[in-house]
Amino acid sequence: MPFILMFVIVYFFMIAPQMKRAKKEKRFAAALKKGDRIITKSGMHGKVTELNDKDASCVIETLAGKIKFDRSAISMEMTQKLSASKTK
């Protein structure tokens, strides 16, 4: 019985929130469109110029040129903070 209780606690405090976050990030990546200003997880700022659904990548235009990134490399939190600060 204690083992089952421990698993339930671990599920609700660790596994379920992680699954919820992964679904949210997946929806964010799928909702990207041309012209969106984004920030990658490595901190690079840019604007989406092309989207490729075939390999889940996008081309980002920066001051240095155009770079191809995987959509999973885009930081959801930082991009949302960027868009929130632009609207203020």
C-alpha positions as CSV (number, residue, x, y, z in Angstrom):
1,M,0.0,0.0,0.0
2,P,2.7,2.6,0.8
3,F,4.4,1.9,-2.6
4,I,1.1,2.6,-4.4
5,L,0.6,5.8,-2.4
6,M,4.2,6.9,-3.2
7,F,3.6,6.3,-7.0
8,V,0.4,8.3,-6.9
9,I,2.1,11.2,-5.2
10,V,5.0,11.1,-7.7
11,Y,2.6,11.0,-10.6
12,F,0.6,14.0,-9.5
13,F,3.6,16.1,-8.5
14,M,6.1,15.2,-11.2
15,I,4.8,13.2,-14.2
16,A,1.4,14.9,-14.8
17,P,2.7,18.5,-14.8
18,Q,5.6,17.5,-17.1
19,M,3.1,15.9,-19.5
20,K,0.9,19.0,-19.4
21,R,3.9,21.2,-20.2
22,A,4.9,19.0,-23.1
23,K,1.5,19.2,-24.6
24,K,1.5,23.0,-24.2
25,E,4.9,23.3,-25.9
26,K,3.7,21.1,-28.7
27,R,0.6,23.3,-29.3
28,F,2.9,26.4,-29.2
29,A,5.2,25.0,-31.8
30,A,2.3,24.0,-34.1
31,A,0.8,27.4,-33.8
32,L,3.9,29.3,-35.1
33,K,3.3,31.3,-38.2
34,K,5.4,33.4,-40.6
35,G,6.3,36.8,-39.1
36,D,6.2,35.7,-35.5
37,R,9.1,37.1,-33.4
38,I,10.7,34.3,-31.3
39,I,13.6,33.5,-29.0
40,T,15.4,30.2,-29.2
41,K,16.4,28.2,-26.2
42,S,20.0,29.3,-26.8
43,G,18.9,33.0,-26.7
44,M,18.9,33.9,-30.3
45,H,16.2,36.4,-31.3
46,G,14.6,36.4,-34.8
47,K,11.6,36.4,-36.9
48,V,10.1,33.2,-38.5
49,T,10.3,33.5,-42.3
50,E,9.6,29.9,-43.4
51,L,7.9,26.9,-41.8
52,N,8.4,23.3,-42.9
53,D,5.9,20.8,-41.5
54,K,7.7,17.9,-43.2
55,D,10.6,17.9,-40.8
56,A,9.2,20.2,-38.1
57,S,11.7,22.9,-38.8
58,C,11.6,26.7,-39.4
59,V,13.8,29.3,-40.9
60,I,14.5,32.3,-38.6
61,E,15.8,35.6,-39.9
62,T,18.3,37.3,-37.6
63,L,20.5,40.3,-38.0
64,A,23.3,37.8,-39.1
65,G,21.1,36.1,-41.8
66,K,18.8,33.2,-42.1
67,I,19.2,30.1,-39.9
68,K,17.2,26.9,-39.9
69,F,16.1,25.6,-36.6
70,D,14.0,22.7,-35.3
71,R,10.7,23.9,-33.8
72,S,11.6,22.3,-30.5
73,A,14.5,24.7,-30.2
74,I,12.2,27.7,-29.8
75,S,11.6,28.7,-26.2
76,M,8.0,29.0,-25.4
77,E,8.5,31.0,-22.1
78,M,10.9,33.5,-23.5
79,T,8.9,34.1,-26.7
80,Q,5.7,34.7,-24.7
81,K,7.6,37.1,-22.4
82,L,8.9,38.9,-25.6
83,S,5.4,39.2,-27.0
84,A,4.0,40.4,-23.7
85,S,6.6,43.1,-23.3
86,K,5.9,44.3,-26.9
87,T,2.2,44.8,-26.2
88,K,2.8,47.0,-23.1
